[in-house]
Amino acid sequence: MLITVDNPYFIIASLFPTRQTGVMAYGSMFAGPWELGYDAYVSNGRAPFAFDDNRGFGGRLHASYEDPGKLTLKLGASFLGNPLK
């Protein structure tokens, strides 16, 4: 589902693939008012099919803080790598 008028720049510039096939692990934990989380995956990389050993890996780290009625803060970073190329 596309909720924007146009694709984001990182999709148009192929910085991140539009679709991937692979395995993902994710989780989160609470530390006081903070929620800390991660997403990590191994995929077929930038190729449309996984016919070679050129796998991609990536993930996301995120942290969010919420104090009801006062402050909500969300921070995150994503990465995508292709170690064999």
VOPAGU-2260 file (C-alpha; in pm, 1 decimal, decimal comma):
REM VOPAGU-2260
SITE   aa  ch    i         X         Y         Z
SITE  MET   A    0       0,0       0,0       0,0
SITE  LEU   A    1     136,3     340,7    -100,3
SITE  ILE   A    2      17,1     628,6     117,7
SITE  THR   A    3     223,6     904,4     -47,7
SITE  VAL   A    4     172,4    1091,0    -373,9
SITE  ASP   A    5     511,8     971,7    -499,5
SITE  ASN   A    6     771,0     716,9    -393,6
SITE  PRO   A    7    1024,3     837,0    -134,4
SITE  TYR   A    8    1368,5     941,6    -263,0
SITE  PHE   A    9    1547,3     639,3    -113,9
SITE  ILE   A   10    1320,3     408,6    -320,9
SITE  ILE   A   11    1353,5     611,6    -643,0
SITE  ALA   A   12    1734,0     625,7    -604,0
SITE  SER   A   13    1742,3     248,6    -524,7
SITE  LEU   A   14    1916,4     309,0    -192,0
SITE  PHE   A   15    1682,5      45,5     -44,4
SITE  PRO   A   16    1521,5    -228,0    -257,5
SITE  THR   A   17    1146,5    -209,6    -309,4
SITE  ARG   A   18    1098,8    -580,0    -225,8
SITE  GLN   A   19    1313,7    -844,7     -61,6
SITE  THR   A   20    1284,9   -1211,8      32,5
SITE  GLY   A   21    1459,3   -1336,9     344,2
SITE  VAL   A   22    1452,9   -1392,9     719,6
SITE  MET   A   23    1397,1   -1125,3     983,6
SITE  ALA   A   24    1432,8   -1107,9    1362,5
SITE  TYR   A   25    1297,8    -824,5    1574,1
SITE  GLY   A   26    1238,0    -732,7    1933,5
SITE  SER   A   27    1213,6    -457,2    2189,5
SITE  MET   A   28    1255,5    -396,4    2559,6
SITE  PHE   A   29    1161,5    -125,2    2805,6
SITE  ALA   A   30    1408,8      71,4    3014,1
SITE  GLY   A   31    1205,5     305,3    3233,3
SITE  PRO   A   32    1003,9     536,1    3005,0
SITE  TRP   A   33    1212,5     433,0    2701,5
SITE  GLU   A   34    1133,6     156,2    2453,9
SITE  LEU   A   35    1445,2      27,6    2274,9
SITE  GLY   A   36    1410,7    -201,0    1973,6
SITE  TYR   A   37    1580,0    -361,1    1678,1
SITE  ASP   A   38    1499,0    -529,1    1346,7
SITE  ALA   A   39    1765,3    -737,8    1167,1
SITE  TYR   A   40    1740,3    -935,3     844,8
SITE  VAL   A   41    1926,3   -1134,3     579,9
SITE  SER   A   42    1776,7   -1126,0     232,7
SITE  ASN   A   43    1836,0   -1185,4    -137,0
SITE  GLY   A   44    1992,3    -837,2    -153,6
SITE  ARG   A   45    1918,1    -617,7    -452,2
SITE  ALA   A   46    1850,0    -908,3    -690,0
SITE  PRO   A   47    1484,1    -986,1    -765,5
SITE  PHE   A   48    1554,0   -1357,7    -703,9
SITE  ALA   A   49    1810,5   -1535,7    -484,4
SITE  PHE   A   50    1992,2   -1740,7    -751,2
SITE  ASP   A   51    2340,1   -1647,0    -629,7
SITE  ASP   A   52    2522,2   -1617,3    -297,0
SITE  ASN   A   53    2512,8   -1237,3    -302,6
SITE  ARG   A   54    2301,7   -1186,1       9,8
SITE  GLY   A   55    2208,0    -856,5     162,4
SITE  PHE   A   56    2173,9    -771,2     527,7
SITE  GLY   A   57    2018,8    -482,2     707,0
SITE  GLY   A   58    1837,6    -360,7    1007,8
SITE  ARG   A   59    1692,1     -83,6    1209,9
SITE  LEU   A   60    1755,0      44,4    1560,4
SITE  HIS   A   61    1491,8     257,4    1727,7
SITE  ALA   A   62    1417,9     423,6    2058,4
SITE  SER   A   63    1101,3     596,2    2172,2
SITE  TYR   A   64    1015,1     796,0    2481,7
SITE  GLU   A   65     661,5     882,5    2582,9
SITE  ASP   A   66     543,8    1093,8    2873,5
SITE  PRO   A   67     164,2    1115,6    2825,8
SITE  GLY   A   68      44,2    1471,2    2772,2
SITE  LYS   A   69     395,5    1617,8    2777,9
SITE  LEU   A   70     646,6    1471,2    2535,4
SITE  THR   A   71     675,4    1202,6    2270,7
SITE  LEU   A   72    1012,1    1136,3    2108,8
SITE  LYS   A   73    1100,8     872,8    1847,9
SITE  LEU   A   74    1450,2     816,2    1708,2
SITE  GLY   A   75    1572,0     555,6    1462,0
SITE  ALA   A   76    1834,9     456,6    1208,9
SITE  SER   A   77    1823,3     204,0     923,3
SITE  PHE   A   78    2100,4      38,6     726,1
SITE  LEU   A   79    2139,1    -193,4     428,5
SITE  GLY   A   80    2457,7    -369,5     329,7
SITE  ASN   A   81    2576,9    -616,2      72,0
SITE  PRO   A   82    2898,4    -773,7     208,6
SITE  LEU   A   83    3000,7    -971,6     -99,0
SITE  LYS   A   84    2994,7    -680,4    -344,1
